[in-house]
Amino acid sequence: MPKPLAFAVLALVALLSYAGSATAAEEFKFTTTLTALNPVTGTITGDTDATGKAEFTILPEEGLICYEIEVEGTTEPTEPAPGLGSAHIHVLPSGGIAVDLESEFTLDEVGDEFKASGCVEVDSELIEAILANPEAYYVNIHTVEFPGGALSGSLSG
């Protein structure tokens, strides 16, 4: 292959490679184990018989937080009050709701695990705050027996 043609091919490959990476959406993943520990008080106030995990994918360019949550050993997750979902991302130290995950849990085929997944739109400033300081945020799963939270886990793991 003549040198000018080889150079042109290499330049084209480099350009396409750069363009592909520049247009790829950036995503951030967080996984947490859910326990009965209340992150606000530092005490166990949830369902000690329950276990779970939550996985989050944050897509800043799309303004989305996507989630997959699995819990077992507890009753069905439910709204703690009318108009509030059964799972939220809260902020420390206040414990206030930062993101209502608008989640609907379903019982799996075996009948011992509740699962929820989906994506919610979130303000870009809040996404930036979560990414800058994930340890200041936690997910909380509510049930009738534990309206303040049956299970919780920090976004930082």
BELJO-V386514 format. One record per pair of residues at least 24 apart in sequence whose ideal C-beta (glycine too) atoms are under 8 Angstrom apart, sorted by the first residue. I is the first residue (numbers start at 1). J is the second residue. If there is no record, write none. Layout:
i	j
I	J
I	J
This chain:
i	j
25	59
25	61
25	62
26	59
26	60
26	61
27	57
27	58
27	59
28	57
28	58
28	60
28	131
29	55
29	56
29	57
29	58
30	55
30	56
30	58
30	134
30	155
30	156
30	157
31	55
31	56
31	157
32	138
32	139
32	153
32	154
32	155
32	156
32	157
33	153
33	157
34	69
34	71
34	139
34	141
34	151
34	152
34	153
35	151
35	152
35	153
36	150
36	151
36	152
37	152
38	148
38	149
38	152
39	90
39	92
39	95
39	138
39	152
39	154
40	90
40	92
40	93
40	94
40	95
45	146
45	148
45	149
46	146
46	148
46	149
46	150
46	151
46	152
47	73
47	74
47	143
47	145
47	146
47	150
47	151
49	73
49	74
50	74
50	150
50	151
51	151
52	141
52	151
52	153
53	153
54	139
54	153
56	139
56	155
58	127
58	130
58	131
60	124
60	127
60	128
60	131
63	121
63	122
63	123
63	124
63	127
64	119
64	120
64	121
64	122
65	89
65	99
65	101
65	119
65	120
65	122
65	127
65	130
66	117
66	118
66	119
67	101
67	103
67	116
67	117
67	118
67	119
67	120
67	139
68	115
68	116
68	117
69	101
69	103
69	105
69	115
69	116
69	117
69	139
69	141
70	113
70	114
70	115
71	105
71	113
71	114
71	141
71	150
71	151
72	112
72	113
72	114
73	112
74	114
74	141
74	143
74	145
74	146
74	150
74	151
75	143
75	144
75	145
75	150
76	105
76	107
76	114
76	143
76	144
77	103
77	105
77	114
77	116
77	141
77	142
77	143
77	150
78	142
78	143
78	144
79	142
80	142
80	147
80	148
81	147
84	142
86	116
86	141
86	142
86	143
87	116
87	139
87	140
87	141
87	142
88	139
88	140
88	142
89	130
89	137
89	138
89	139
89	140
89	155
90	137
90	138
90	139
90	140
91	136
91	137
92	135
92	136
92	137
92	138
98	126
98	130
98	137
99	126
101	139
130	155
